[in-house]
C-alpha cells in the first residue's frame, strides 16, 4: 500500500490551469487566473487576443497530455499547439529559487502575461521531470 502524498505546488498550478474548472472564457478570466495564482503583479495587465489564444493553446495542450497518462494522446494537434507556445516562452534557471516557487525555472521576459505563462511552463517542466504529471487528474 502506498501513502498518498499532497501534490507539489507545481502540480497544483498545472492542475488548476489545465482543469476545465479554471474557466478561461475571455481575457478578463485569464487576468483573474494569473492574479489569483500570483503569477503576475497586481494591477491592470493588458491582455491581447494573441496572449489569450496562446494561453488557451497552452492549456489545451497540457490537458491533452495529462489525459493521455503516458499513452499516445488522442489530440496531437492540441499538444503541438501547446508545444509551440512553450517554444516561444523564455525562462531561466534560478540558482536559489524562492522557497514558495513552483519551479527552479523563472520567467526571463518582461511582459506580464508571458511572465505568467512562463511560470506555468516552469511548473510544467517540474511535473514532467519528476513524473508527477501522471498523477494529475483534469476534468
MOVEN-V574789 format. One record per helix or strand of 3 or more residues. SS is the DSSP state (~ for helix, > for strand). FROM is the first residue (numbers start at 1). LEN is the number of residues. If there is no record, write none. Layout:
BEGIN
ss: <SS SS>
from: <FROM FROM>
len: <LEN LEN>
END
This chain:
BEGIN
ss: <~ ~ ~ ~ > > ~ ~>
from: <9 27 49 76 91 105 112 132>
len: <10 10 20 13 3 3 19 4>
END
